[in-house]
Amino acid sequence: MDAKETNRRMTGNVLLTITSLVWGLAFVAQRVGMDSIGPVTFTAVRMILAAAAVGLVAFLQERAGRKHSPPMTREENERRRKDTIIGGICCGVFLAAASIFQQIGLVYTTAGKAGFITAMYILLVPVLSFLLFRKKNPAFVWAAVGIGVVGMYLLCINEGFTLTKGDVLECICALFFSCQILSCDRFTGKGNPLTISAIQFLTTAVLAGIAAFIMEEPAWAQIEAAMVPILYCGLVSAGLGYTLQMIGQRYTDPTVASLLMSMESVFALVAGAVILHERLSTRELLGCLVMFIAIMLSQISPELLHNIGKNIKNRA
């Protein structure tokens, strides 16, 4: 690998690490926002900002890409536009459910626990892929799922063998995030990824807005009081974070990218402890560690294992 390629990968890795940090800190911002505003209203307003931010980036990217993209027939353009719109709406429905359950759950649990429970979607995706699409997974992925179950038990189940309300809501959130990931996987290859993301944020904002007026009593004074957390979650976490992810993944290995982005849960735990002075029991911390091991294991690709084995064999 030449120096230029090494620098490109280093740049990608740094950007993805920053992305994980931004997303981890968002759990703290989401929890702080609950001091002044209802969780569903918070979700609706932040998603409006996210839709505007990502929509602007998508618009600029599409304008720049027209000069370099290969020519397409009218039918191909129409199909791509249709897949982009349908994909954005489908992803947005799942994202709305996941975001609302996550935000309500943060009222009852810590930012650190919410970060790790939400990250369980990484383990649920291969399970749902197998159950829904009969997609086979390597043995170590199933091992990761088993380890993840142990970690979740240590993290969430108390001495009375019960789950807290907040932990249950975060588990439901992880399930919907898994569905959103599978939906993205289904449509991003057929449509424009950034436009799909903008549409999904807009769809989430509309659905969360409807739910807010049904479940809560939104008021401008509440939005003003929670403006800083809303701006961070809407513009920085969603707008900047997603853009950095897109750029970073262009310059580094997909497996490394997944591992770096899964650090989001660790940053959420550390930020919750440092900023909000949250404290987890020894059992809960052990559960976080076991969950993190499971997340790391689930992201290892067969190609990476093959390359490691090949390098070991060459050195022997």
C-alpha positions in Angstrom: 0.0 0.0 0.0 1.5 3.4 -1.0 1.7 6.5 1.1 -1.2 8.1 -0.6 -3.5 5.2 0.0 -2.4 5.0 3.6 -3.2 8.7 4.1 -6.6 8.2 2.5 -7.4 5.3 4.9 -6.1 7.2 7.9 -8.4 10.2 6.9 -11.4 7.8 6.5 -10.7 6.2 9.9 -10.4 9.6 11.6 -13.6 10.8 10.1 -15.5 7.7 11.1 -14.1 8.0 14.7 -15.4 11.5 14.8 -18.7 10.3 13.5 -18.9 7.7 16.4 -18.1 10.4 18.9 -20.8 12.8 17.5 -23.4 10.0 17.6 -22.3 8.9 21.1 -22.7 12.5 22.4 -26.1 12.7 20.9 -27.4 10.3 23.6 -26.4 12.8 26.2 -28.0 15.7 24.2 -31.2 13.6 23.8 -31.4 12.9 27.6 -30.7 16.6 28.5 -33.4 17.7 26.1 -36.0 15.7 28.1 -35.7 18.3 30.9 -37.7 20.8 28.8 -39.7 19.1 26.1 -41.7 15.9 25.4 -39.8 13.1 23.8 -41.9 12.8 20.7 -41.9 16.6 20.1 -38.1 16.5 20.5 -37.9 13.8 17.9 -40.1 15.7 15.4 -38.2 18.9 15.6 -34.8 17.4 15.4 -35.8 15.3 12.4 -37.1 18.5 10.6 -33.6 20.0 11.0 -32.0 16.7 10.0 -34.1 16.5 6.8 -33.1 20.1 5.9 -29.4 19.5 6.6 -29.2 16.2 4.7 -31.5 17.4 2.0 -29.2 20.3 1.3 -26.2 18.0 1.1 -28.1 15.6 -1.2 -29.1 18.5 -3.5 -25.5 19.8 -3.8 -24.2 16.2 -4.4 -26.8 15.6 -7.1 -26.0 18.8 -8.9 -22.3 18.0 -8.7 -22.8 14.4 -9.8 -24.8 15.1 -12.9 -21.7 16.1 -14.8 -19.9 12.8 -13.9 -22.7 10.3 -13.7 -23.1 7.9 -16.7 -26.1 8.7 -19.0 -29.4 6.9 -18.1 -32.5 6.2 -20.2 -35.8 7.8 -19.2 -37.0 4.5 -17.9 -33.9 4.0 -15.7 -34.2 7.5 -14.4 -37.8 7.0 -13.5 -37.1 3.6 -11.8 -34.3 5.2 -9.8 -36.5 8.1 -8.8 -39.3 5.7 -7.7 -36.9 3.5 -5.7 -35.4 6.6 -4.0 -38.9 7.9 -3.0 -40.3 4.5 -1.9 -37.0 3.7 -0.1 -36.9 6.9 1.8 -40.5 6.5 2.9 -40.0 2.9 4.0 -36.8 3.7 5.9 -38.5 6.7 7.4 -41.4 4.7 8.8 -38.9 2.4 10.6 -36.7 5.3 11.7 -39.7 7.1 13.1 -40.7 4.1 15.3 -37.1 3.5 16.4 -36.4 7.2 17.2 -39.7 7.6 19.2 -39.1 4.5 21.2 -35.5 5.5 21.8 -36.4 9.0 22.9 -39.1 7.9 25.3 -36.8 5.2 26.7 -34.2 7.8 27.5 -36.6 9.3 30.0 -36.4 6.1 32.1 -32.8 4.9 31.5 -29.3 6.3 31.3 -27.6 7.5 28.1 -24.9 4.9 28.5 -27.3 2.0 28.7 -29.4 3.3 25.9 -26.3 3.5 23.7 -25.4 -0.1 24.3 -29.0 -1.5 24.0 -29.5 0.5 20.8 -26.3 -0.9 19.4 -27.9 -4.4 19.7 -29.3 -3.7 16.2 -25.9 -4.8 14.9 -26.6 -8.2 16.3 -30.3 -8.3 15.3 -29.7 -7.5 11.6 -28.1 -10.9 10.8 -30.8 -12.7 12.8 -33.6 -10.9 10.9 -31.8 -11.5 7.6 -31.8 -15.2 8.3 -35.4 -15.3 9.5 -36.9 -13.1 6.7 -34.6 -13.8 3.8 -32.9 -17.1 4.8 -29.5 -15.3 4.4 -26.8 -17.6 5.9 -24.3 -16.1 8.4 -20.9 -17.3 9.4 -20.6 -19.3 12.7 -18.8 -16.5 14.5 -21.8 -14.1 13.8 -24.1 -16.6 15.6 -21.5 -16.8 18.4 -21.6 -13.0 18.6 -25.4 -13.1 18.9 -25.1 -15.6 21.8 -22.5 -13.4 23.5 -24.7 -10.4 23.0 -27.7 -12.1 24.7 -25.5 -12.7 27.7 -24.4 -9.1 27.7 -28.0 -7.9 27.5 -28.9 -10.1 30.4 -26.1 -8.6 32.5 -26.9 -5.1 31.4 -30.7 -5.1 31.7 -32.1 -7.9 33.8 -32.2 -7.0 37.5 -32.1 -9.4 40.5 -35.9 -9.9 40.2 -35.4 -11.1 36.6 -37.3 -8.2 35.2 -36.6 -5.5 32.7 -37.0 -1.8 33.5 -39.5 0.2 31.4 -36.7 2.2 29.8 -34.7 -0.9 28.8 -37.7 -2.5 27.2 -38.3 0.6 25.1 -34.7 0.7 24.0 -34.9 -3.0 23.0 -37.9 -2.2 20.9 -36.0 0.7 19.4 -33.1 -1.6 18.5 -35.5 -4.0 16.7 -36.9 -1.1 14.6 -33.4 0.1 13.9 -32.6 -3.3 12.6 -35.6 -3.1 10.2 -34.5 0.3 9.1 -31.0 -1.0 8.3 -32.4 -3.9 6.2 -34.7 -1.4 4.4 -31.7 0.8 3.6 -29.8 -2.2 2.4 -32.7 -3.0 0.1 -33.1 0.5 -1.5 -29.7 2.3 -1.3 -28.3 0.3 -4.2 -31.2 1.2 -6.4 -31.7 4.8 -5.5 -29.7 7.9 -4.4 -28.5 7.1 -0.9 -28.3 10.7 0.3 -31.7 11.6 -1.1 -33.2 8.4 0.5 -31.7 9.6 3.8 -33.2 13.1 3.4 -36.7 11.6 2.6 -36.4 9.2 5.5 -35.7 12.1 7.9 -38.6 14.1 6.4 -40.9 11.0 6.8 -39.8 10.6 10.4 -40.5 14.3 11.1 -44.0 14.1 9.7 -44.9 10.9 11.6 -43.3 12.1 14.8 -45.1 15.4 14.4 -48.5 13.7 14.1 -47.7 11.5 17.1 -46.5 14.6 19.1 -49.9 16.4 18.6 -51.7 13.2 19.6 -49.6 12.2 22.6 -48.2 15.6 23.9 -48.9 19.3 23.8 -46.1 20.9 21.7 -45.3 24.5 22.5 -42.7 26.9 21.1 -41.5 27.7 24.7 -40.6 24.0 25.1 -38.7 24.0 21.8 -36.8 27.2 22.8 -35.8 25.7 26.1 -34.4 22.6 24.5 -33.0 24.4 21.4 -29.3 23.5 22.1 -29.9 19.7 22.4 -32.3 19.9 19.4 -29.7 21.7 17.2 -27.0 19.2 18.2 -29.1 16.2 17.4 -30.7 17.6 14.3 -27.7 19.4 12.6 -24.6 17.9 14.1 -25.6 14.3 14.9 -27.7 13.7 11.8 -26.5 16.3 9.3 -22.8 16.4 10.0 -22.6 12.8 11.3 -24.2 11.3 8.2 -22.1 13.4 5.9 -18.9 12.4 7.6 -20.0 8.7 7.5 -20.5 8.9 3.8 -17.1 10.5 3.2 -15.2 8.3 5.6 -16.6 5.1 4.2 -15.3 6.0 0.8 -11.7 5.9 2.1 -11.5 2.9 4.3 -12.2 -0.8 4.6 -15.9 -1.6 5.2 -15.1 -3.9 8.2 -12.9 -1.2 9.8 -15.7 1.3 9.1 -18.2 -0.9 10.9 -15.9 -1.4 13.9 -15.2 2.3 14.2 -18.9 3.3 14.0 -19.8 0.7 16.6 -17.7 2.7 19.1 -20.7 5.0 19.3 -22.0 2.9 22.3 -18.7 3.4 24.1 -18.7 7.1 23.6 -22.3 7.3 24.8 -21.3 5.4 28.0 -18.2 7.7 28.7 -20.2 10.9 27.8 -23.0 9.9 30.1 -20.5 9.3 33.0 -18.5 12.5 32.4 -21.2 15.0 31.5 -24.3 13.6 33.3 -22.5 11.9 36.1 -24.3 8.6 35.4 -23.1 5.6 37.2 -23.6 1.9 36.3 -23.3 -1.0 38.6 -20.4 -3.5 38.2 -22.9 -5.9 36.7 -24.1 -3.4 34.2 -20.5 -2.4 33.3 -19.7 -6.1 32.7 -22.8 -6.3 30.5 -21.5 -3.3 28.5 -18.1 -5.0 28.1 -19.7 -8.3 26.9 -22.0 -6.5 24.5 -19.0 -4.6 23.1 -17.2 -7.9 22.5 -20.2 -9.3 20.7 -20.5 -6.2 18.6 -16.9 -6.3 17.6 -17.1 -10.0 16.8 -20.2 -9.6 14.7 -18.4 -7.0 12.5 -15.5 -9.3 11.5 -15.8 -10.4 7.9 -14.8 -13.8 6.5 -12.4 -12.0 4.2 -10.6 -10.4 7.2 -10.2 -13.8 8.9 -8.9 -15.3 5.7 -6.3 -12.5 5.3 -5.2 -12.8 8.9 -4.8 -16.6 8.5 -2.9 -16.0 5.3 -0.5 -13.6 6.9 0.1 -16.0 9.8 0.8 -18.8 7.4 3.2 -16.7 5.4 5.2 -15.7 8.5 5.4 -19.2 9.8 
